[in-house]
Amino acid sequence: MVAFVNDNVRYGSEVIPVDFISLSFAEQFGFKVKKVYALKQKKGNSSHKIAKFGRIALRKSITILEKK
């Protein structure tokens, strides 16, 4: 089994769902998703992005995987 923490990121105005993308890769490498925990959204945005695009809450998650 393996567990890891992911922070989603923002590139310009686009939110990149790093957690979902990494799950797709993990399944391709033979892992089965056991559980995903979404954590409280405390991650902030940088001031220059807030000024340009507004504040967007970014998800942080803990993922538990198991090798098939």
PDB file with SEQRES, HELIX, SHEET and CRYST1 records, atoms N, CA, C and O in Angstrom:
SEQRES   1 A   68  MET VAL ALA PHE VAL ASN ASP ASN VAL ARG TYR GLY SER          
SEQRES   2 A   68  GLU VAL ILE PRO VAL ASP PHE ILE SER LEU SER PHE ALA          
SEQRES   3 A   68  GLU GLN PHE GLY PHE LYS VAL LYS LYS VAL TYR ALA LEU          
SEQRES   4 A   68  LYS GLN LYS LYS GLY ASN SER SER HIS LYS ILE ALA LYS          
SEQRES   5 A   68  PHE GLY ARG ILE ALA LEU ARG LYS SER ILE THR ILE LEU          
SEQRES   6 A   68  GLU LYS LYS                                                  
HELIX    1 AA1 VAL A   18  GLN A   28  1                                  11    
HELIX    2 AA2 SER A   47  PHE A   53  1                                   7    
SHEET    1 AA1 3 VAL A   2  ASP A   7  0                                        
SHEET    2 AA1 3 LYS A  60  LYS A  67 -1                                        
SHEET    3 AA1 3 PHE A  31  LEU A  39 -1                                        
SHEET    1 AA2 2 VAL A   9  TYR A  11  0                                        
SHEET    2 AA2 2 GLU A  14  ILE A  16 -1                                        
CRYST1    1.000    1.000    1.000  90.00  90.00  90.00 P 1           1          
ATOM      1  N   MET A   1       0.847  -1.183   0.000  1.00  0.00           N  
ATOM      2  CA  MET A   1       0.000   0.000   0.000  1.00  0.00           C  
ATOM      3  C   MET A   1       0.884   1.234   0.000  1.00  0.00           C  
ATOM      4  O   MET A   1       2.025   1.208   0.460  1.00  0.00           O  
ATOM      5  N   VAL A   2       0.329   2.311  -0.525  1.00  0.00           N  
ATOM      6  CA  VAL A   2       1.047   3.580  -0.543  1.00  0.00           C  
ATOM      7  C   VAL A   2       0.035   4.700  -0.291  1.00  0.00           C  
ATOM      8  O   VAL A   2      -1.122   4.613  -0.702  1.00  0.00           O  
ATOM      9  N   ALA A   3       0.486   5.738   0.384  1.00  0.00           N  
ATOM     10  CA  ALA A   3      -0.349   6.916   0.632  1.00  0.00           C  
ATOM     11  C   ALA A   3       0.448   8.153   0.260  1.00  0.00           C  
ATOM     12  O   ALA A   3       1.658   8.212   0.481  1.00  0.00           O  
ATOM     13  N   PHE A   4      -0.228   9.138  -0.305  1.00  0.00           N  
ATOM     14  CA  PHE A   4       0.448  10.391  -0.613  1.00  0.00           C  
ATOM     15  C   PHE A   4      -0.518  11.560  -0.546  1.00  0.00           C  
ATOM     16  O   PHE A   4      -1.734  11.392  -0.628  1.00  0.00           O  
ATOM     17  N   VAL A   5       0.050  12.744  -0.394  1.00  0.00           N  
ATOM     18  CA  VAL A   5      -0.724  13.985  -0.306  1.00  0.00           C  
ATOM     19  C   VAL A   5      -0.530  14.757  -1.602  1.00  0.00           C  
ATOM     20  O   VAL A   5       0.591  14.899  -2.089  1.00  0.00           O  
ATOM     21  N   ASN A   6      -1.618  15.248  -2.150  1.00  0.00           N  
ATOM     22  CA  ASN A   6      -1.577  16.060  -3.365  1.00  0.00           C  
ATOM     23  C   ASN A   6      -2.201  17.421  -3.100  1.00  0.00           C  
ATOM     24  O   ASN A   6      -3.221  17.527  -2.418  1.00  0.00           O  
ATOM     25  N   ASP A   7      -1.590  18.442  -3.636  1.00  0.00           N  
ATOM     26  CA  ASP A   7      -2.203  19.774  -3.696  1.00  0.00           C  
ATOM     27  C   ASP A   7      -2.531  20.027  -5.157  1.00  0.00           C  
ATOM     28  O   ASP A   7      -1.675  19.862  -6.026  1.00  0.00           O  
ATOM     29  N   ASN A   8      -3.753  20.424  -5.429  1.00  0.00           N  
ATOM     30  CA  ASN A   8      -4.050  20.876  -6.779  1.00  0.00           C  
ATOM     31  C   ASN A   8      -3.378  22.224  -6.975  1.00  0.00           C  
ATOM     32  O   ASN A   8      -3.099  22.925  -6.003  1.00  0.00           O  
ATOM     33  N   VAL A   9      -3.121  22.588  -8.205  1.00  0.00           N  
ATOM     34  CA  VAL A   9      -2.416  23.833  -8.492  1.00  0.00           C  
ATOM     35  C   VAL A   9      -3.227  24.665  -9.479  1.00  0.00           C  
ATOM     36  O   VAL A   9      -4.210  24.212 -10.065  1.00  0.00           O  
ATOM     37  N   ARG A  10      -2.776  25.876  -9.630  1.00  0.00           N  
ATOM     38  CA  ARG A  10      -3.423  26.800 -10.545  1.00  0.00           C  
ATOM     39  C   ARG A  10      -2.370  27.340 -11.504  1.00  0.00           C  
ATOM     40  O   ARG A  10      -1.315  27.818 -11.086  1.00  0.00           O  
ATOM     41  N   TYR A  11      -2.671  27.255 -12.781  1.00  0.00           N  
ATOM     42  CA  TYR A  11      -1.783  27.785 -13.808  1.00  0.00           C  
ATOM     43  C   TYR A  11      -2.565  28.864 -14.530  1.00  0.00           C  
ATOM     44  O   TYR A  11      -3.461  28.569 -15.321  1.00  0.00           O  
ATOM     45  N   GLY A  12      -2.226  30.113 -14.258  1.00  0.00           N  
ATOM     46  CA  GLY A  12      -3.029  31.222 -14.771  1.00  0.00           C  
ATOM     47  C   GLY A  12      -4.409  31.151 -14.151  1.00  0.00           C  
ATOM     48  O   GLY A  12      -4.536  31.135 -12.927  1.00  0.00           O  
ATOM     49  N   SER A  13      -5.437  31.108 -14.968  1.00  0.00           N  
ATOM     50  CA  SER A  13      -6.795  31.027 -14.439  1.00  0.00           C  
ATOM     51  C   SER A  13      -7.305  29.587 -14.363  1.00  0.00           C  
ATOM     52  O   SER A  13      -8.417  29.355 -13.889  1.00  0.00           O  
ATOM     53  N   GLU A  14      -6.509  28.621 -14.822  1.00  0.00           N  
ATOM     54  CA  GLU A  14      -6.937  27.224 -14.859  1.00  0.00           C  
ATOM     55  C   GLU A  14      -6.496  26.462 -13.614  1.00  0.00           C  
ATOM     56  O   GLU A  14      -5.333  26.531 -13.216  1.00  0.00           O  
ATOM     57  N   VAL A  15      -7.433  25.734 -13.000  1.00  0.00           N  
ATOM     58  CA  VAL A  15      -7.105  24.850 -11.882  1.00  0.00           C  
ATOM     59  C   VAL A  15      -6.735  23.492 -12.467  1.00  0.00           C  
ATOM     60  O   VAL A  15      -7.485  22.930 -13.265  1.00  0.00           O  
ATOM     61  N   ILE A  16      -5.576  22.964 -12.070  1.00  0.00           N  
ATOM     62  CA  ILE A  16      -5.093  21.666 -12.543  1.00  0.00           C  
ATOM     63  C   ILE A  16      -5.376  20.630 -11.453  1.00  0.00           C  
ATOM     64  O   ILE A  16      -4.813  20.724 -10.363  1.00  0.00           O  
ATOM     65  N   PRO A  17      -6.241  19.638 -11.727  1.00  0.00           N  
ATOM     66  CA  PRO A  17      -6.591  18.631 -10.711  1.00  0.00           C  
ATOM     67  C   PRO A  17      -5.505  17.561 -10.589  1.00  0.00           C  
ATOM     68  O   PRO A  17      -5.661  16.448 -11.091  1.00  0.00           O  
ATOM     69  N   VAL A  18      -4.424  17.900  -9.929  1.00  0.00           N  
ATOM     70  CA  VAL A  18      -3.267  17.003  -9.803  1.00  0.00           C  
ATOM     71  C   VAL A  18      -3.680  15.673  -9.174  1.00  0.00           C  
ATOM     72  O   VAL A  18      -3.179  14.622  -9.575  1.00  0.00           O  
ATOM     73  N   ASP A  19      -4.578  15.703  -8.202  1.00  0.00           N  
ATOM     74  CA  ASP A  19      -4.987  14.462  -7.546  1.00  0.00           C  
ATOM     75  C   ASP A  19      -5.670  13.515  -8.533  1.00  0.00           C  
ATOM     76  O   ASP A  19      -5.372  12.321  -8.532  1.00  0.00           O  
ATOM     77  N   PHE A  20      -6.566  14.009  -9.363  1.00  0.00           N  
ATOM     78  CA  PHE A  20      -7.241  13.147 -10.331  1.00  0.00           C  
ATOM     79  C   PHE A  20      -6.279  12.647 -11.399  1.00  0.00           C  
ATOM     80  O   PHE A  20      -6.362  11.491 -11.813  1.00  0.00           O  
ATOM     81  N   ILE A  21      -5.378  13.494 -11.844  1.00  0.00           N  
ATOM     82  CA  ILE A  21      -4.398  13.101 -12.850  1.00  0.00           C  
ATOM     83  C   ILE A  21      -3.482  12.011 -12.300  1.00  0.00           C  
ATOM     84  O   ILE A  21      -3.190  11.040 -12.998  1.00  0.00           O  
ATOM     85  N   SER A  22      -3.030  12.160 -11.060  1.00  0.00           N  
ATOM     86  CA  SER A  22      -2.141  11.155 -10.469  1.00  0.00           C  
ATOM     87  C   SER A  22      -2.864   9.821 -10.264  1.00  0.00           C  
ATOM     88  O   SER A  22      -2.239   8.765 -10.353  1.00  0.00           O  
ATOM     89  N   LEU A  23      -4.170   9.856  -9.990  1.00  0.00           N  
ATOM     90  CA  LEU A  23      -4.930   8.606  -9.854  1.00  0.00           C  
ATOM     91  C   LEU A  23      -4.978   7.861 -11.184  1.00  0.00           C  
ATOM     92  O   LEU A  23      -4.880   6.635 -11.221  1.00  0.00           O  
ATOM     93  N   SER A  24      -5.127   8.594 -12.249  1.00  0.00           N  
ATOM     94  CA  SER A  24      -5.142   7.985 -13.576  1.00  0.00           C  
ATOM     95  C   SER A  24      -3.813   7.277 -13.858  1.00  0.00           C  
ATOM     96  O   SER A  24      -3.796   6.151 -14.354  1.00  0.00           O  
ATOM     97  N   PHE A  25      -2.708   7.942 -13.539  1.00  0.00           N  
ATOM     98  CA  PHE A  25      -1.388   7.323 -13.719  1.00  0.00           C  
ATOM     99  C   PHE A  25      -1.233   6.093 -12.835  1.00  0.00           C  
ATOM    100  O   PHE A  25      -0.742   5.058 -13.286  1.00  0.00           O  
ATOM    101  N   ALA A  26      -1.648   6.206 -11.581  1.00  0.00           N  
ATOM    102  CA  ALA A  26      -1.505   5.088 -10.639  1.00  0.00           C  
ATOM    103  C   ALA A  26      -2.251   3.855 -11.149  1.00  0.00           C  
ATOM    104  O   ALA A  26      -1.728   2.744 -11.067  1.00  0.00           O  
ATOM    105  N   GLU A  27      -3.460   4.035 -11.672  1.00  0.00           N  
ATOM    106  CA  GLU A  27      -4.223   2.903 -12.190  1.00  0.00           C  
ATOM    107  C   GLU A  27      -3.531   2.283 -13.403  1.00  0.00           C  
ATOM    108  O   GLU A  27      -3.574   1.066 -13.584  1.00  0.00           O  
ATOM    109  N   GLN A  28      -2.897   3.104 -14.228  1.00  0.00           N  
ATOM    110  CA  GLN A  28      -2.162   2.583 -15.381  1.00  0.00           C  
ATOM    111  C   GLN A  28      -0.958   1.740 -14.951  1.00  0.00           C  
ATOM    112  O   GLN A  28      -0.525   0.852 -15.686  1.00  0.00           O  
ATOM    113  N   PHE A  29      -0.420   2.022 -13.756  1.00  0.00           N  
ATOM    114  CA  PHE A  29       0.725   1.277 -13.248  1.00  0.00           C  
ATOM    115  C   PHE A  29       0.315   0.134 -12.319  1.00  0.00           C  
ATOM    116  O   PHE A  29       1.151  -0.418 -11.603  1.00  0.00           O  
ATOM    117  N   GLY A  30      -0.972  -0.219 -12.332  1.00  0.00           N  
ATOM    118  CA  GLY A  30      -1.423  -1.389 -11.597  1.00  0.00           C  
ATOM    119  C   GLY A  30      -1.848  -1.157 -10.166  1.00  0.00           C  
ATOM    120  O   GLY A  30      -1.937  -2.116  -9.400  1.00  0.00           O  
ATOM    121  N   PHE A  31      -2.116   0.075  -9.774  1.00  0.00           N  
ATOM    122  CA  PHE A  31      -2.599   0.356  -8.424  1.00  0.00           C  
ATOM    123  C   PHE A  31      -4.116   0.486  -8.421  1.00  0.00           C  
ATOM    124  O   PHE A  31      -4.720   0.913  -9.406  1.00  0.00           O  
ATOM    125  N   LYS A  32      -4.705   0.120  -7.323  1.00  0.00           N  
ATOM    126  CA  LYS A  32      -6.146   0.253  -7.117  1.00  0.00           C  
ATOM    127  C   LYS A  32      -6.358   1.345  -6.068  1.00  0.00           C  
ATOM    128  O   LYS A  32      -5.681   1.361  -5.040  1.00  0.00           O  
ATOM    129  N   VAL A  33      -7.278   2.237  -6.323  1.00  0.00           N  
ATOM    130  CA  VAL A  33      -7.574   3.317  -5.374  1.00  0.00           C  
ATOM    131  C   VAL A  33      -8.406   2.746  -4.225  1.00  0.00           C  
ATOM    132  O   VAL A  33      -9.509   2.241  -4.434  1.00  0.00           O  
ATOM    133  N   LYS A  34      -7.865   2.834  -3.016  1.00  0.00           N  
ATOM    134  CA  LYS A  34      -8.592   2.363  -1.830  1.00  0.00           C  
ATOM    135  C   LYS A  34      -9.455   3.464  -1.230  1.00  0.00           C  
ATOM    136  O   LYS A  34     -10.610   3.232  -0.875  1.00  0.00           O  
ATOM    137  N   LYS A  35      -8.883   4.678  -1.117  1.00  0.00           N  
ATOM    138  CA  LYS A  35      -9.606   5.778  -0.467  1.00  0.00           C  
ATOM    139  C   LYS A  35      -8.956   7.095  -0.841  1.00  0.00           C  
ATOM    140  O   LYS A  35      -7.739   7.177  -1.001  1.00  0.00           O  
ATOM    141  N   VAL A  36      -9.785   8.135  -0.981  1.00  0.00           N  
ATOM    142  CA  VAL A  36      -9.293   9.495  -1.189  1.00  0.00           C  
ATOM    143  C   VAL A  36      -9.964  10.376  -0.139  1.00  0.00           C  
ATOM    144  O   VAL A  36     -11.191  10.409  -0.035  1.00  0.00           O  
ATOM    145  N   TYR A  37      -9.164  11.076   0.623  1.00  0.00           N  
ATOM    146  CA  TYR A  37      -9.658  11.994   1.643  1.00  0.00           C  
ATOM    147  C   TYR A  37      -9.428  13.424   1.161  1.00  0.00           C  
ATOM    148  O   TYR A  37      -8.292  13.807   0.881  1.00  0.00           O  
ATOM    149  N   ALA A  38     -10.483  14.205   1.062  1.00  0.00           N  
ATOM    150  CA  ALA A  38     -10.337  15.626   0.723  1.00  0.00           C  
ATOM    151  C   ALA A  38     -10.143  16.390   2.023  1.00  0.00           C  
ATOM    152  O   ALA A  38     -10.949  16.262   2.945  1.00  0.00           O  
ATOM    153  N   LEU A  39      -9.079  17.184   2.103  1.00  0.00           N  
ATOM    154  CA  LEU A  39      -8.778  17.957   3.304  1.00  0.00           C  
ATOM    155  C   LEU A  39      -9.378  19.354   3.201  1.00  0.00           C  
ATOM    156  O   LEU A  39      -9.741  19.810   2.117  1.00  0.00           O  
ATOM    157  N   LYS A  40      -9.475  20.016   4.334  1.00  0.00           N  
ATOM    158  CA  LYS A  40      -9.968  21.392   4.324  1.00  0.00           C  
ATOM    159  C   LYS A  40      -9.099  22.239   3.413  1.00  0.00           C  
ATOM    160  O   LYS A  40      -7.880  22.081   3.365  1.00  0.00           O  
ATOM    161  N   GLN A  41      -9.738  23.127   2.704  1.00  0.00           N  
ATOM    162  CA  GLN A  41      -9.040  23.937   1.706  1.00  0.00           C  
ATOM    163  C   GLN A  41      -8.429  25.169   2.354  1.00  0.00           C  
ATOM    164  O   GLN A  41      -9.052  26.229   2.413  1.00  0.00           O  
ATOM    165  N   LYS A  42      -7.198  25.018   2.839  1.00  0.00           N  
ATOM    166  CA  LYS A  42      -6.498  26.120   3.480  1.00  0.00           C  
ATOM    167  C   LYS A  42      -5.443  26.732   2.577  1.00  0.00           C  
ATOM    168  O   LYS A  42      -4.890  27.787   2.889  1.00  0.00           O  
ATOM    169  N   LYS A  43      -5.162  26.079   1.463  1.00  0.00           N  
ATOM    170  CA  LYS A  43      -4.100  26.555   0.587  1.00  0.00           C  
ATOM    171  C   LYS A  43      -4.513  27.874  -0.049  1.00  0.00           C  
ATOM    172  O   LYS A  43      -5.605  27.990  -0.607  1.00  0.00           O  
ATOM    173  N   GLY A  44      -3.645  28.852   0.037  1.00  0.00           N  
ATOM    174  CA  GLY A  44      -3.954  30.160  -0.510  1.00  0.00           C  
ATOM    175  C   GLY A  44      -3.514  30.324  -1.940  1.00  0.00           C  
ATOM    176  O   GLY A  44      -2.814  29.476  -2.494  1.00  0.00           O  
ATOM    177  N   ASN A  45      -3.925  31.409  -2.526  1.00  0.00           N  
ATOM    178  CA  ASN A  45      -3.500  31.774  -3.875  1.00  0.00           C  
ATOM    179  C   ASN A  45      -2.469  32.877  -3.747  1.00  0.00           C  
ATOM    180  O   ASN A  45      -2.479  33.632  -2.775  1.00  0.00           O  
ATOM    181  N   SER A  46      -1.588  32.972  -4.713  1.00  0.00           N  
ATOM    182  CA  SER A  46      -0.603  34.046  -4.678  1.00  0.00           C  
ATOM    183  C   SER A  46      -1.288  35.384  -4.968  1.00  0.00           C  
ATOM    184  O   SER A  46      -2.287  35.434  -5.687  1.00  0.00           O  
ATOM    185  N   SER A  47      -0.752  36.449  -4.413  1.00  0.00           N  
ATOM    186  CA  SER A  47      -1.398  37.755  -4.504  1.00  0.00           C  
ATOM    187  C   SER A  47      -1.552  38.245  -5.942  1.00  0.00           C  
ATOM    188  O   SER A  47      -2.557  38.872  -6.275  1.00  0.00           O  
ATOM    189  N   HIS A  48      -0.563  37.964  -6.799  1.00  0.00           N  
ATOM    190  CA  HIS A  48      -0.689  38.436  -8.180  1.00  0.00           C  
ATOM    191  C   HIS A  48      -1.788  37.677  -8.942  1.00  0.00           C  
ATOM    192  O   HIS A  48      -2.415  38.236  -9.842  1.00  0.00           O  
ATOM    193  N   LYS A  49      -2.021  36.409  -8.583  1.00  0.00           N  
ATOM    194  CA  LYS A  49      -3.109  35.671  -9.231  1.00  0.00           C  
ATOM    195  C   LYS A  49      -4.470  36.094  -8.693  1.00  0.00           C  
ATOM    196  O   LYS A  49      -5.446  36.139  -9.441  1.00  0.00           O  
ATOM    197  N   ILE A  50      -4.543  36.404  -7.409  1.00  0.00           N  
ATOM    198  CA  ILE A  50      -5.804  36.887  -6.843  1.00  0.00           C  
ATOM    199  C   ILE A  50      -6.198  38.189  -7.514  1.00  0.00           C  
ATOM    200  O   ILE A  50      -7.359  38.375  -7.879  1.00  0.00           O  
ATOM    201  N   ALA A  51      -5.238  39.094  -7.679  1.00  0.00           N  
ATOM    202  CA  ALA A  51      -5.521  40.385  -8.305  1.00  0.00           C  
ATOM    203  C   ALA A  51      -6.004  40.211  -9.742  1.00  0.00           C  
ATOM    204  O   ALA A  51      -6.887  40.938 -10.194  1.00  0.00           O  
ATOM    205  N   LYS A  52      -5.425  39.248 -10.459  1.00  0.00           N  
ATOM    206  CA  LYS A  52      -5.754  39.079 -11.871  1.00  0.00           C  
ATOM    207  C   LYS A  52      -6.966  38.175 -12.107  1.00  0.00           C  
ATOM    208  O   LYS A  52      -7.798  38.471 -12.965  1.00  0.00           O  
ATOM    209  N   PHE A  53      -7.074  37.070 -11.352  1.00  0.00           N  
ATOM    210  CA  PHE A  53      -8.102  36.068 -11.620  1.00  0.00           C  
ATOM    211  C   PHE A  53      -9.104  35.858 -10.480  1.00  0.00           C  
ATOM    212  O   PHE A  53     -10.101  35.161 -10.669  1.00  0.00           O  
ATOM    213  N   GLY A  54      -8.864  36.444  -9.306  1.00  0.00           N  
ATOM    214  CA  GLY A  54      -9.728  36.216  -8.146  1.00  0.00           C  
ATOM    215  C   GLY A  54      -9.243  35.020  -7.333  1.00  0.00           C  
ATOM    216  O   GLY A  54      -8.362  34.277  -7.767  1.00  0.00           O  
ATOM    217  N   ARG A  55      -9.823  34.845  -6.158  1.00  0.00           N  
ATOM    218  CA  ARG A  55      -9.430  33.751  -5.263  1.00  0.00           C  
ATOM    219  C   ARG A  55     -10.223  32.497  -5.617  1.00  0.00           C  
ATOM    220  O   ARG A  55     -11.444  32.539  -5.771  1.00  0.00           O  
ATOM    221  N   ILE A  56      -9.510  31.388  -5.741  1.00  0.00           N  
ATOM    222  CA  ILE A  56     -10.134  30.094  -5.987  1.00  0.00           C  
ATOM    223  C   ILE A  56      -9.562  29.116  -4.969  1.00  0.00           C  
ATOM    224  O   ILE A  56      -8.345  28.983  -4.841  1.00  0.00           O  
ATOM    225  N   ALA A  57     -10.453  28.428  -4.242  1.00  0.00           N  
ATOM    226  CA  ALA A  57      -9.994  27.436  -3.276  1.00  0.00           C  
ATOM    227  C   ALA A  57      -9.435  26.232  -4.025  1.00  0.00           C  
ATOM    228  O   ALA A  57     -10.057  25.737  -4.965  1.00  0.00           O  
ATOM    229  N   LEU A  58      -8.271  25.765  -3.613  1.00  0.00           N  
ATOM    230  CA  LEU A  58      -7.621  24.622  -4.248  1.00  0.00           C  
ATOM    231  C   LEU A  58      -7.667  23.425  -3.309  1.00  0.00           C  
ATOM    232  O   LEU A  58      -7.327  23.530  -2.130  1.00  0.00           O  
ATOM    233  N   ARG A  59      -8.090  22.296  -3.845  1.00  0.00           N  
ATOM    234  CA  ARG A  59      -8.255  21.089  -3.043  1.00  0.00           C  
ATOM    235  C   ARG A  59      -6.903  20.465  -2.705  1.00  0.00           C  
ATOM    236  O   ARG A  59      -5.974  20.471  -3.513  1.00  0.00           O  
ATOM    237  N   LYS A  60      -6.823  19.935  -1.503  1.00  0.00           N  
ATOM    238  CA  LYS A  60      -5.688  19.116  -1.061  1.00  0.00           C  
ATOM    239  C   LYS A  60      -6.291  17.770  -0.673  1.00  0.00           C  
ATOM    240  O   LYS A  60      -7.354  17.716  -0.053  1.00  0.00           O  
ATOM    241  N   SER A  61      -5.616  16.691  -1.036  1.00  0.00           N  
ATOM    242  CA  SER A  61      -6.183  15.378  -0.731  1.00  0.00           C  
ATOM    243  C   SER A  61      -5.100  14.386  -0.318  1.00  0.00           C  
ATOM    244  O   SER A  61      -3.925  14.532  -0.654  1.00  0.00           O  
ATOM    245  N   ILE A  62      -5.542  13.369   0.424  1.00  0.00           N  
ATOM    246  CA  ILE A  62      -4.695  12.245   0.782  1.00  0.00           C  
ATOM    247  C   ILE A  62      -5.258  11.032   0.043  1.00  0.00           C  
ATOM    248  O   ILE A  62      -6.451  10.739   0.121  1.00  0.00           O  
ATOM    249  N   THR A  63      -4.385  10.338  -0.670  1.00  0.00           N  
ATOM    250  CA  THR A  63      -4.808   9.191  -1.475  1.00  0.00           C  
ATOM    251  C   THR A  63      -4.144   7.929  -0.961  1.00  0.00           C  
ATOM    252  O   THR A  63      -2.938   7.904  -0.713  1.00  0.00           O  
ATOM    253  N   ILE A  64      -4.938   6.883  -0.804  1.00  0.00           N  
ATOM    254  CA  ILE A  64      -4.447   5.586  -0.376  1.00  0.00           C  
ATOM    255  C   ILE A  64      -4.596   4.634  -1.580  1.00  0.00           C  
ATOM    256  O   ILE A  64      -5.689   4.464  -2.120  1.00  0.00           O  
ATOM    257  N   LEU A  65      -3.489   4.028  -1.979  1.00  0.00           N  
ATOM    258  CA  LEU A  65      -3.487   3.105  -3.115  1.00  0.00           C  
ATOM    259  C   LEU A  65      -2.989   1.736  -2.662  1.00  0.00           C  
ATOM    260  O   LEU A  65      -2.268   1.608  -1.672  1.00  0.00           O  
ATOM    261  N   GLU A  66      -3.395   0.722  -3.414  1.00  0.00           N  
ATOM    262  CA  GLU A  66      -2.936  -0.638  -3.149  1.00  0.00           C  
ATOM    263  C   GLU A  66      -2.552  -1.270  -4.481  1.00  0.00           C  
ATOM    264  O   GLU A  66      -3.251  -1.094  -5.479  1.00  0.00           O  
ATOM    265  N   LYS A  67      -1.458  -1.996  -4.497  1.00  0.00           N  
ATOM    266  CA  LYS A  67      -1.028  -2.678  -5.714  1.00  0.00           C  
ATOM    267  C   LYS A  67      -1.981  -3.844  -5.975  1.00  0.00           C  
ATOM    268  O   LYS A  67      -2.283  -4.621  -5.069  1.00  0.00           O  
ATOM    269  N   LYS A  68      -2.457  -3.964  -7.235  1.00  0.00           N  
ATOM    270  CA  LYS A  68      -3.399  -5.051  -7.595  1.00  0.00           C  
ATOM    271  C   LYS A  68      -2.720  -6.391  -7.549  1.00  0.00           C  
ATOM    272  O   LYS A  68      -3.350  -7.413  -7.819  1.00  0.00           O  
TER     273      LYS A  68                                                      
END                                                                             
